[in-house]
Amino acid sequence: MSRPGEGPGFDMVSLTSEQKHPSRTPTLLIAVAVLAIGLAAIVLIARQQKTGQAGPSSGPVAVPGMIRAGSTDFEYFRNRVRVENVKASLGITFSQARVAFVSGVIVNDSDRRLEALEMRIRLFDLYDKLSKERIATPLRPGMGLYKPMEPLERRSFSVGVESVEQLWNPKRLELEITGIKYE
């Protein structure tokens, strides 16, 4: 004798549902990345404030004893400082401002310690019209890691130029050394 629900054509099937939890790995990775970027920003800001480094929007830093064009020694010393491997790139800030980052390598070809270097940076647009100009002091005394450059030393630098226009041409820029100070 068969029980109700049993017999030919009836099979008891037990249905259970498993809840699948979405993987938390992508969320965790995004959170870690955001945290890392935030910490890096805090460290950079703290380091900048600690060393007193001027931000990208600041003008030239007055360095006592810097020689400039018109001085009898300026041309002689300017020929002993080179700026190589100059590159420009565009950055966009959180407030959607366009910032040009100009970087390169300063080479001290003299037999004296280079204490400060001032340069004029000129950016041009796609039509070769002057777009933006800034005087920067990428090497100056008393600036943390920016101790004087020894003879024959090479050192990289980076300078920001704010408020770059839409038609800026990163392949067209000019750098001119406008001030030098040796120890």
Rosetta silent file (secondary structure, phi, psi, omega in degrees, C-alpha in Angstrom):
SEQUENCE: MSRPGEGPGFDMVSLTSEQKHPSRTPTLLIAVAVLAIGLAAIVLIARQQKTGQAGPSSGPVAVPGMIRAGSTDFEYFRNRVRVENVKASLGITFSQARVAFVSGVIVNDSDRRLEALEMRIRLFDLYDKLSKERIATPLRPGMGLYKPMEPLERRSFSVGVESVEQLWNPKRLELEITGIKYE
SCORE:     score description
SCORE:     0.000 S_00000001
   1 L     0.000  140.684 -177.013    0.000    0.000    0.000 S_00000001
   2 L  -107.946  151.829  179.194    1.309    3.348   -0.816 S_00000001
   3 L   -84.829  160.028  178.584    1.032    6.491    1.127 S_00000001
   4 L   -62.640  140.488  179.833   -0.504    9.637   -0.220 S_00000001
   5 L    86.779   -5.545  177.944    1.972   11.583   -2.310 S_00000001
   6 L  -113.769  160.241  177.601    3.953    8.431   -3.068 S_00000001
   7 L   126.746 -173.315 -177.415    3.679    6.192   -5.939 S_00000001
   8 L   -67.244  132.714  178.028    4.325    6.362   -9.541 S_00000001
   9 L    91.177   -6.393  178.298    4.715    9.903  -10.783 S_00000001
  10 L  -120.340  120.943  173.510    5.298   11.513   -7.397 S_00000001
  11 L  -122.585  137.372  177.584    8.762   12.244   -6.089 S_00000001
  12 L   -80.934  123.520  179.616    9.335   14.271   -2.997 S_00000001
  13 L  -119.603  129.127  177.770   11.573   17.184   -3.777 S_00000001
  14 L  -100.080  121.976  179.493   12.937   19.358   -1.091 S_00000001
  15 L  -104.558  124.311  174.340   13.568   22.907   -2.240 S_00000001
  16 L  -129.326  147.682  178.680   15.971   25.036   -0.313 S_00000001
  17 L  -116.570  132.784  176.260   17.397   28.319   -1.413 S_00000001
  18 L   -98.819  131.795  175.894   20.901   29.440   -0.672 S_00000001
  19 L   -84.830  125.793  177.557   21.469   33.148   -0.441 S_00000001
  20 L   -94.269  123.804  177.668   24.527   34.131   -2.387 S_00000001
  21 L   -88.509  131.735  178.411   26.358   37.032   -0.826 S_00000001
  22 L   -63.710  147.803 -179.395   28.099   39.252   -3.332 S_00000001
  23 L   -64.350  133.762 -179.576   31.875   39.198   -3.070 S_00000001
  24 L   -91.177   -1.229 -177.582   33.145   41.995   -0.894 S_00000001
  25 H   -60.404  -48.505  179.087   36.610   41.964   -2.469 S_00000001
  26 H   -61.372  -40.606  178.790   35.977   44.753   -5.031 S_00000001
  27 H   -63.496  -42.010  179.466   34.397   46.970   -2.384 S_00000001
  28 H   -64.801  -42.584  179.243   37.288   46.325   -0.025 S_00000001
  29 H   -63.523  -41.013  178.070   39.860   47.096   -2.738 S_00000001
  30 H   -64.292  -42.985  179.151   38.127   50.374   -3.609 S_00000001
  31 H   -62.441  -41.940  178.816   37.999   51.371    0.054 S_00000001
  32 H   -65.463  -40.692  179.622   41.697   50.591    0.506 S_00000001
  33 H   -64.351  -44.236  178.630   42.589   52.570   -2.641 S_00000001
  34 H   -63.258  -42.187  178.222   40.572   55.603   -1.493 S_00000001
  35 H   -62.423  -43.032 -179.888   42.175   55.396    1.946 S_00000001
  36 H   -63.722  -42.575  178.956   45.666   55.169    0.417 S_00000001
  37 H   -64.787  -42.618  178.225   45.060   58.190   -1.820 S_00000001
  38 H   -62.032  -43.772  178.504   43.692   60.161    1.127 S_00000001
  39 H   -65.405  -39.914  178.461   46.684   59.300    3.307 S_00000001
  40 H   -62.633  -41.265  178.289   49.102   60.182    0.502 S_00000001
  41 H   -63.485  -42.136  179.078   47.408   63.567    0.092 S_00000001
  42 H   -63.644  -43.223  179.644   47.622   64.232    3.839 S_00000001
  43 H   -63.429  -43.800  179.338   51.307   63.285    3.912 S_00000001
  44 H   -63.374  -42.414  179.031   52.092   65.543    0.927 S_00000001
  45 H   -65.252  -43.940  179.600   50.228   68.479    2.441 S_00000001
  46 H   -63.653  -41.195  179.668   51.907   67.981    5.818 S_00000001
  47 H   -65.572  -40.137  179.262   55.322   67.685    4.180 S_00000001
  48 H   -64.545  -42.672  179.451   54.708   70.819    2.122 S_00000001
  49 H   -69.143  -36.550 -178.828   53.673   72.785    5.207 S_00000001
  50 H   -65.110  -43.213 -177.858   56.585   71.429    7.233 S_00000001
  51 H   -85.342  -11.542 -179.637   59.192   72.460    4.671 S_00000001
  52 L    74.548   19.400 -178.036   57.435   75.690    3.815 S_00000001
  53 L   -65.603  136.885  179.454   57.493   74.789    0.147 S_00000001
  54 L   -74.373  143.875  179.611   55.589   77.170   -2.056 S_00000001
  55 L   -78.761  177.070 -176.760   52.607   75.760   -3.895 S_00000001
  56 L   -62.070  -22.942 -175.906   52.092   75.788   -7.631 S_00000001
  57 L   -91.241   -5.432 -175.603   50.338   79.157   -7.596 S_00000001
  58 L   -77.859  157.853  179.110   53.024   81.043   -5.731 S_00000001
  59 L   -85.191 -166.298 -179.038   55.400   83.458   -7.403 S_00000001
  60 L   -67.039  150.086  178.415   59.175   83.454   -7.314 S_00000001
  61 L   -94.325  126.260  179.723   60.895   83.077   -3.981 S_00000001
  62 L   -71.332  119.520  178.511   63.229   85.958   -3.129 S_00000001
  63 L  -115.863  114.507  179.396   66.688   84.514   -2.528 S_00000001
  64 L   -60.821  138.057  176.625   69.252   87.009   -1.226 S_00000001
  65 L    86.689    3.985  179.289   72.454   87.089   -3.266 S_00000001
  66 L   -73.822  134.667  177.176   70.945   85.649   -6.452 S_00000001
  67 E   -94.954  145.939 -175.990   72.586   87.008   -9.595 S_00000001
  68 E  -130.958  176.347  178.632   70.451   87.933  -12.572 S_00000001
  69 L   -54.676  139.972 -176.311   70.816   89.127  -16.144 S_00000001
  70 L   103.391  -24.752  175.718   72.880   92.302  -16.230 S_00000001
  71 L   -75.748  146.102 -177.453   75.339   91.027  -13.631 S_00000001
  72 L   -64.177  -30.437 -177.349   78.866   90.484  -14.974 S_00000001
  73 L   -91.015  -10.199 -171.471   78.960   86.869  -13.736 S_00000001
  74 H   -59.904  -50.877 -178.000   75.441   85.853  -14.791 S_00000001
  75 H   -61.703  -40.686  179.038   76.210   84.667  -18.337 S_00000001
  76 H   -59.497  -49.274 -177.624   79.303   82.763  -17.180 S_00000001
  77 H   -73.884  -34.112  179.427   77.383   80.846  -14.491 S_00000001
  78 H   -62.818  -32.823  177.743   74.218   80.407  -16.571 S_00000001
  79 L   -72.322   -8.584  179.412   76.277   78.523  -19.146 S_00000001
  80 L  -103.803    6.178  175.845   77.285   76.068  -16.398 S_00000001
  81 E  -122.742  129.665  177.839   73.727   75.096  -15.496 S_00000001
  82 E  -120.714  151.695  172.407   71.641   72.978  -17.844 S_00000001
  83 E  -121.240  119.057 -174.704   68.023   71.924  -17.763 S_00000001
  84 E  -119.882  166.554  173.972   67.461   68.600  -19.550 S_00000001
  85 E    50.272   44.684 -178.605   64.640   66.157  -20.305 S_00000001
  86 E   -74.921  130.759  179.574   61.948   68.800  -19.927 S_00000001
  87 E  -136.093  152.397  176.819   58.427   67.390  -20.143 S_00000001
  88 E  -129.993  142.503  177.080   54.991   68.849  -19.590 S_00000001
  89 E  -142.308  161.395 -177.789   51.779   67.114  -18.629 S_00000001
  90 E  -105.319  137.031  174.564   48.272   68.171  -17.728 S_00000001
  91 E  -125.367  149.703  177.593   46.592   67.512  -14.409 S_00000001
  92 E  -117.708  125.668 -179.375   43.012   68.166  -13.354 S_00000001
  93 L   -81.646  173.384  178.512   42.349   69.060   -9.718 S_00000001
  94 L   -60.572  -29.452  179.425   39.292   68.025   -7.709 S_00000001
  95 L   -88.845   15.379  176.979   37.791   71.447   -8.453 S_00000001
  96 L    66.973   20.279  175.068   38.268   70.750  -12.196 S_00000001
  97 L   -80.629  142.712  179.829   41.071   73.327  -12.554 S_00000001
  98 E   -91.827  127.008 -179.419   43.650   72.560  -15.244 S_00000001
  99 E  -126.459  129.965  175.027   47.265   72.501  -14.005 S_00000001
 100 E   -92.105  131.685  175.651   50.363   72.046  -16.169 S_00000001
 101 E  -109.244  117.990  179.958   53.192   70.108  -14.542 S_00000001
 102 E  -107.110  124.869 -179.054   56.609   70.911  -15.995 S_00000001
 103 E  -132.700  162.619  179.783   59.406   68.576  -14.962 S_00000001
 104 E   179.713 -162.831 -178.426   63.001   67.966  -15.929 S_00000001
 105 E  -128.195  127.841  174.322   66.541   67.565  -14.642 S_00000001
 106 E   -91.517  132.495  179.076   68.835   70.369  -13.445 S_00000001
 107 E  -120.036  122.657  177.558   72.528   69.698  -14.142 S_00000001
 108 E   -95.389   98.090 -178.734   75.225   71.648  -12.267 S_00000001
 109 L   -90.987   13.719 -179.168   78.238   71.588  -14.621 S_00000001
 110 L   -95.545 -179.784  177.258   80.299   73.997  -12.548 S_00000001
 111 L  -101.804   14.467  179.423   82.956   73.355   -9.916 S_00000001
 112 L  -122.365  162.050  178.286   80.896   75.142   -7.229 S_00000001
 113 L   -79.106  126.889  178.866   77.815   74.221   -5.191 S_00000001
 114 E   -87.514  119.585 -175.454   74.592   75.561   -6.752 S_00000001
 115 E   -97.003  -35.318 -178.330   72.380   76.932   -3.991 S_00000001
 116 E  -148.203  148.520  178.311   69.434   78.443   -5.890 S_00000001
 117 E  -142.601  129.597  178.080   68.016   78.478   -9.394 S_00000001
 118 E  -118.793  139.866  179.333   65.173   80.601  -10.727 S_00000001
 119 E  -140.758  151.808  174.886   63.556   80.066  -14.120 S_00000001
 120 E   -99.332  129.105  178.864   60.845   81.558  -16.290 S_00000001
 121 E  -112.248  126.830  178.233   58.407   79.022  -17.733 S_00000001
 122 E  -119.335  127.305  176.961   56.369   79.999  -20.777 S_00000001
 123 E  -108.000  145.561 -178.450   53.481   77.888  -22.055 S_00000001
 124 E  -123.905  157.205  178.014   51.981   78.295  -25.516 S_00000001
 125 E   -91.177 -175.946 -177.762   48.673   77.353  -27.101 S_00000001
 126 L   -64.712  -17.570 -179.937   48.084   75.352  -30.285 S_00000001
 127 L  -100.490   16.112 -179.014   48.483   78.545  -32.339 S_00000001
 128 L    61.258   26.643  175.185   51.942   79.329  -30.814 S_00000001
 129 L   -94.524  138.258  178.259   50.513   82.243  -28.848 S_00000001
 130 E   -57.858  124.147 -175.382   51.865   82.792  -25.320 S_00000001
 131 E  -103.388  -43.875 -175.534   49.286   81.220  -23.034 S_00000001
 132 E  -153.855  146.583  178.504   50.754   81.358  -19.527 S_00000001
 133 E  -137.064  141.709  178.677   53.985   82.489  -17.900 S_00000001
 134 E  -148.112  140.533  171.857   55.402   81.778  -14.463 S_00000001
 135 E  -103.116  125.837 -176.238   58.657   82.457  -12.665 S_00000001
 136 E  -128.141  156.078  176.957   59.546   79.575  -10.353 S_00000001
 137 E  -122.020   82.804 -176.227   62.388   78.741   -7.990 S_00000001
 138 E   -71.574  -17.967  176.849   62.700   74.948   -8.131 S_00000001
 139 E  -128.005  120.265  179.912   66.001   75.012   -6.208 S_00000001
 140 L  -149.275  155.918 -176.611   66.316   77.261   -3.167 S_00000001
 141 L   -70.504  151.981  174.621   68.154   77.236    0.154 S_00000001
 142 L    70.685   27.728 -175.653   66.676   75.826    3.337 S_00000001
 143 E  -115.009   68.707  173.333   64.130   73.613    1.634 S_00000001
 144 L    50.180 -109.146 -178.604   64.326   70.149    3.204 S_00000001
 145 L   -73.517  -11.398 -177.054   65.636   67.842    0.490 S_00000001
 146 E   -88.873   56.524  174.021   66.619   70.823   -1.631 S_00000001
 147 L   -74.264  165.605 -177.792   70.063   71.289   -0.187 S_00000001
 148 L   -55.182  147.634  179.001   72.660   72.859   -2.507 S_00000001
 149 E   -84.596  130.860  178.003   73.634   70.846   -5.569 S_00000001
 150 L   -72.036  161.429  175.562   77.185   69.581   -5.583 S_00000001
 151 L   -56.312  138.264  179.510   79.411   70.102   -8.642 S_00000001
 152 L    66.626   11.928  178.806   78.396   67.781  -11.512 S_00000001
 153 L   -81.173  149.877  175.165   75.214   66.732   -9.657 S_00000001
 154 E  -117.754  136.852 -179.499   71.928   66.072  -11.463 S_00000001
 155 E  -145.318  135.959  179.597   68.598   66.657   -9.748 S_00000001
 156 E   -81.311  156.558  177.342   65.019   66.374  -10.940 S_00000001
 157 E  -143.279  161.265  175.463   62.449   69.123  -10.450 S_00000001
 158 E  -148.239  134.356 -178.689   58.736   69.641  -10.995 S_00000001
 159 E  -131.577  136.511  177.043   56.802   72.913  -11.152 S_00000001
 160 E   -99.529  141.915  175.623   53.053   73.411  -11.414 S_00000001
 161 E  -124.466  116.000 -174.529   51.431   76.162  -13.470 S_00000001
 162 E   -83.648  163.561  174.010   47.771   76.757  -12.608 S_00000001
 163 L    58.371   51.732  178.229   44.830   77.819  -14.777 S_00000001
 164 L   -80.397  137.665 -176.974   46.034   76.389  -18.063 S_00000001
 165 L   -76.479  165.213 -177.210   43.711   77.077  -20.966 S_00000001
 166 L   -60.689  -37.007 -175.248   41.937   74.425  -23.030 S_00000001
 167 L   -90.092   16.925 -179.767   44.089   74.962  -26.131 S_00000001
 168 E   -61.356  137.743 -179.831   47.398   74.594  -24.271 S_00000001
 169 E  -106.677  103.312 -177.320   50.031   72.739  -26.292 S_00000001
 170 E   -66.615  -12.490  179.086   52.175   70.569  -23.950 S_00000001
 171 E   -86.866   -8.308 -177.534   54.724   70.066  -26.747 S_00000001
 172 E  -123.458  105.093  175.158   55.530   73.784  -26.927 S_00000001
 173 E  -149.596  158.946  178.574   57.088   75.427  -23.882 S_00000001
 174 E  -127.009  139.721  173.843   60.129   77.539  -23.097 S_00000001
 175 E  -121.196  133.444  178.418   62.374   77.525  -20.039 S_00000001
 176 E  -134.283  127.786  176.570   64.774   80.369  -19.363 S_00000001
 177 E   -75.828  122.327 -177.184   67.171   80.582  -16.400 S_00000001
 178 E  -113.415  -11.594  179.475   66.638   84.027  -14.831 S_00000001
 179 E  -158.005  143.174 -178.113   68.554   83.759  -11.560 S_00000001
 180 E  -141.224  143.664  172.745   71.442   81.741  -10.098 S_00000001
 181 E  -139.591  123.424  174.303   73.137   81.590   -6.730 S_00000001
 182 E  -105.746  153.317  175.918   76.294   79.660   -5.948 S_00000001
 183 L   -76.530    0.000    0.000   77.793   79.163   -2.485 S_00000001
